[in-house]
């Protein structure tokens, strides 16, 4: 039986057919679009629109009126961060089906391409939505609290990086004349003081957000019961998992964080080491690494496991990676059980 790319089983088990596929390449000031109604034809409709609310509404309403069945339209775009937000908001308000796909997936699905333009990118996105319809996951904007949480975390990260950069100026002490450094250090101290004040403000806003959202508050308390998970790691986990709704299990999240190992072999000649993938959320991986190092010191079970594996001759970083996986597994367990972590060694001691 030949696969029909125009059919897809949605979560509510209703078979839905799409007759029109719209590929959208979004940039800061405009977006290029390609409308595909017949995949066997080489002629498709192309256009450009301004990336603002008025133009987006006109584009969506015009297309819905033109098509006989508005529910048979599938919009697809790359995830371009804030630039695609106005389009997502308007599509959701209009009740349209849209798919925010991974830019890397779209790029790797294109095959051999020579040259690049916004027009061809829009066509490639439209054709990706047709050929990969079996992988369709309709997108939906998160609640305002999730958007605010991620934004606050991003701002906090910027401030922490800035503080790290400005703090390096002190390294000039003892190497440069005091007369040369005096004015710079004075100005530098004032900047660091201001950045620290702003960092405290951001952390206060984060605390207020966690306190007013019952889901965030409860999950944060549960996660902090796991040895090694601090407040920052708990908040980041909630943000990146969207309150543990984006990932089915801890293995998927481990893969997302770059903790899950993958084999690398082909035939009899290529036998590489089993290792983690560089395609990962590096920020979350760093936080999990610190959590693993902390758990190794403060949790007896983790300490025993680490020392046992190292004594067996295992690589230390491999064992640390195993600790990261254990922490993720424990985090998902306390959320799924809806109860704090229980230290079994203490319980049965």
Secondary structure by P-SEA (a helix, b strand, c coil): cccccccccccccbbbbbcbbbbbbccccbbbbbbbccccccbbbbbcccccaaaaaaaaaaaaaaccccccbbbbbccccccaaaaaaaaaaabbbbbbccaaaaaaaccccccccaaaaaaaaaaaaaaacccbbbbbbccaaaaaaaaaaaaaaaaaaaaaaaacccccccccccccaaaaaaaaaaaaaaaaaaaaaaaaaaaaaaaacaaaaaaaaaaaacccccaaaaaaaaaaaccccccccaaaaaaaaccbbbbbbcccccccccccccccaaaaaaaaaaaaaaaacccaaaaaaaaaaaaacccaaaaaaaaaaaaaaaaaaaaaacccccccccccc
